Amino acid sequence: MTGSTTQGVKTVLHPVSDLGKAKAVYTALLGIEPQADSPYYVGFDVEGQHIGLVPDGGPQNMTSPVAYWHVSDIEAKLAALTAAGATVREAAHEVGGGRLVATVTDTDGNVLGLIQDR
């Protein structure tokens, strides 16, 4: 077992075809305005969760929602997951503010996201 801990799913990204329409639906669902609102990403922070809307699946080419597990050491977690049979889909890379993200596919093709905040 690796020393890298998992802090649970705290972020879920949803690919959307119409960002404006999706923003209205999620604003109504969550009862708050988005904290991040740009043409390439809309994000809501509610009750310890981050819900993100990604137009057309973004650069990740998402085709379904992806749950992101927050981890203390993304490289160690990637190593443990690949040793267990997962395949790296998107290698760890910084997305701003010291945040690292990566995705893997499990043995059934499900996409699992990882996030490490520095």
Number of C-alpha atoms within 10 A of each C-alpha: 5 9 9 15 14 16 12 12 17 16 21 17 21 21 22 21 13 12 20 13 11 18 21 12 12 19 14 11 9 14 10 12 16 19 12 12 15 10 9 13 16 23 21 21 17 13 8 9 12 16 19 24 27 24 21 17 18 15 9 13 11 17 13 13 17 19 19 22 21 21 21 17 19 24 17 14 18 21 13 15 16 14 10 11 11 21 17 18 15 14 14 18 14 14 9 9 8 11 13 21 22 22 23 20 18 17 11 7 10 12 21 18 21 27 25 22 15 9
